[in-house]
Amino acid sequence: MFTKILIANRGEIACRVAATARRMGIKTVAVYSEADAKAKHVAVCDEAVLIGPAAAKESYLLGDKIIAVALATGAQAIHPGYGFLSENAGFAQACAAAGLVFIGPPATAIQAMGSKSAAKALMEKAEVPLVPGYHGDNQDADFLQQQADKIAYPVLLKASAGGGGKGMRIVERSTDFKAALASCKREAINSFGDDKVLVEKYLTRPRHIEIQVFADSHGACVYLFERDCSVQRRHQKVLEEAPAPGMTAERRKAMGDAAVAAAKAVGYVGAGTVEFIANQDGSFYFMEMNTRLQVEHPVTEMITGLDLVEWQLRVAFGEALPLQQEQLQLHGHAIEARIYAENPEKGFLPSIGTLRHLRTPLAREFAVSASKDVIVRIDSGVREGDAISPFYDPMIAKLIVWAPDRQQALASMVSALAQYQIVGLSSNINFLQRLILSQPFSSADLDTGLIERHQDVLFPAPQPVAMSVLALTTAALLASENTTSTDPWANTNGWRANSNLQRQLTFVDEGKTSAVAVLYQNGSYMLQHGQHFSLMTLLKQSEHDFEISLADRTVRGTVVREGELFHVFTEGHQHTLAYADPLAHAGESEGDGGRLTAPMPGKIVALLVTQGEQVKKGAPLLIMEAMKMEHTIAAPADGLVEELLYAVGDQVSESAQLLAFKVD
């Protein structure tokens, strides 16, 4: 077996490969960019070598440099992970030429499956079912339109060299064909440098089912059952599960046999995935083959009890497959949710920032199992304090659950998501909770259009903030202010000689203001919100964790304060409230030479002045958007705008200096 390998990747997949290598006694070499100098994958490997600046094209995509590092450190093989150079035939060839083992398929197999049209021609010869369509070289617009008319609409135009949902257009009628073709070709040439397209029949409610295959260099090839990856947005997978709901033994064998035939047709070696588009009636068609380990491989590991990275290493070393087809068994049900730093309510825009607070469900670092116990697994490449940068994919973690059946797996996933806490950037956790609990997913009514078709359920209108959330926020705010002193004038516990202190607190949630009147009452507080009164008492506090009594019930939650933002985790959901402090930033400019700062994280949406402009006190200087509201930053006094530090569209962090201002 190898004694040392280089992992030509980053993030969770680099950590995942390193975990298996460590268990097998294999030393690992990490490569990293300047942006990843303190990344988790650097820490978990035995050695780490800097290969370039943050941009992937100047670091993780430099195949020659990575090979040089492998040779210099004495690595015998390179594991490419997924993405970056994992499906680059030239890199695989260069590894072989340098005397290094590429832990993946032969370059010829990568080349064969790299072109969708060429791959489909090979599959046709291997008698693998294909979607009706045209996959040839004739790219004349009139000819392609004739083919589409013959196939019958709707049809799908797809870039031959494409991937990740780019270069794809659905055409509903013949009159729209040529405009869609031109648009598809423009995107294809810009994204892949190749404007060749293929035309296929578009299935209206298809499922996306993929088969995990594994082949060795001795001629053996097996399939490790299927994964259902139908829940997608813009052709990007969101949830994956194994086995596919409703899969019969006969259909499983038919799809597995077809996948093995596809792998053998290109002389495949190693781990690969054959992806099929499937009709609701059970018919299925070859879509493409991914010549690498997939992001969603953990669900296959969980239902088989196997370590696919270990299989990769053994096969790459020249060993035979550890098991034959008849020895493979399927156990229970697994579901994977991809936790991303993104904002689903804003078109899934990526969110960048620092993970200031990260709390996860209790999980094993890495486990595969066929036991009867529910298992929660987390594959992640980040830790609390790490940053999600704009340079790479914004994945925070993959959350995987296993249970004896699908219903228990669903319940386990809901529970695990409820325990996940992230502060410092936006995440898709609340969206994933709604998706898992939605009727179509929970009842396994699956197809690739599920998210688009159920927007009203998955993106509900904002609801008024619950009293329990306001009470926890209030308790955290008061606790942060509370100090005791022998000097009654320095005490902040609300003591008054002849009356009780009453305060008005204002919070902003989802762009809506909530006012809470607080009446101090001998260690407790009477809260008034609208016409509702509730007595609140702080029962217990441990750092961010609070337990309060509210009227006649006990409420528990975690509250993390980030400047004027309060992140509240309670009853399985996260809420973010902004405290409108009436004294915040008062007199700030005179005290620090004109420093004007962002009251909370947000985005600059308008600049109302120019550099060098003289303004009067109260004049609006700029507008920033935060918490779905616009905030105008005004001049604190007559003065001069010396410098604008941000442009429209820039994201700013809480307390960031927005401009330099000189008071007259």
Salt bridges, closest charged atoms under 4 A:
GLU12 OE2 - LYS398 NZ 3.22
ASP36 OD2 - ARG10 NE 2.66
GLU47 OE2 - LYS4 NZ 2.48
GLU87 OE1 - ARG292 NE 2.90
ASP137 OD1 - LYS196 NZ 2.33
ASP142 OD1 - LYS178 NZ 2.29
ASP176 OD2 - ARG173 NH1 2.71
GLU187 OE1 - ARG169 NH2 3.23
GLU200 OE2 - LYS120 NZ 1.82
GLU200 OE2 - HIS135 NE2 3.36
GLU200 OE1 - LYS158 NZ 3.48
GLU210 OE1 - HIS208 NE2 3.83
GLU210 OE2 - ARG227 NE 2.77
GLU210 OE1 - LYS237 NZ 2.87
GLU226 OE1 - ARG252 NE 2.78
ASP228 OD2 - ARG207 NH2 2.54
GLU240 OE2 - ARG338 NH2 2.68
GLU241 OE1 - HIS333 NE2 2.67
GLU241 OE1 - ARG406 NE 2.76
ASP257 OD2 - LYS253 NZ 2.70
GLU275 OE1 - HIS208 NE2 2.83
GLU275 OE2 - LYS237 NZ 3.29
GLU288 OE1 - LYS116 NZ 3.25
GLU296 OE2 - LYS237 NZ 2.70
GLU296 OE1 - ARG338 NH2 3.00
GLU301 OE2 - ARG16 NH2 2.74
GLU301 OE1 - HIS297 NE2 3.75
GLU301 OE1 - ARG377 NH1 2.96
ASP307 OD1 - ARG16 NH2 2.75
ASP307 OD2 - ARG23 NH2 2.76
GLU310 OE1 - ARG23 NH2 2.78
GLU310 OE2 - ARG314 NE 2.95
GLU319 OE1 - ARG314 NH1 3.35
GLU342 OE1 - ARG233 NH2 2.94
GLU345 OE2 - ARG434 NH2 2.83
GLU365 OE2 - ARG22 NH1 3.69
ASP379 OD2 - ARG377 NH2 2.92
ASP386 OD2 - ARG383 NE 3.30
ASP445 OD1 - ARG205 NH2 2.87
ASP447 OD2 - ARG205 NH2 2.83
ASP447 OD2 - ARG453 NH2 2.50
GLU481 OE1 - ARG503 NH1 2.65
GLU510 OE1 - LYS628 NZ 2.67
GLU543 OE2 - HIS544 NE2 3.72
ASP545 OD1 - ARG359 NH1 2.97
GLU547 OE1 - ARG556 NE 3.25
GLU562 OE2 - ARG356 NE 2.81
GLU562 OE1 - HIS567 NE2 2.79
GLU564 OE2 - HIS585 NE2 3.64
GLU571 OE2 - ARG553 NH1 3.62
GLU588 OE2 - HIS585 ND1 3.05
GLU625 OE1 - LYS346 NZ 3.56
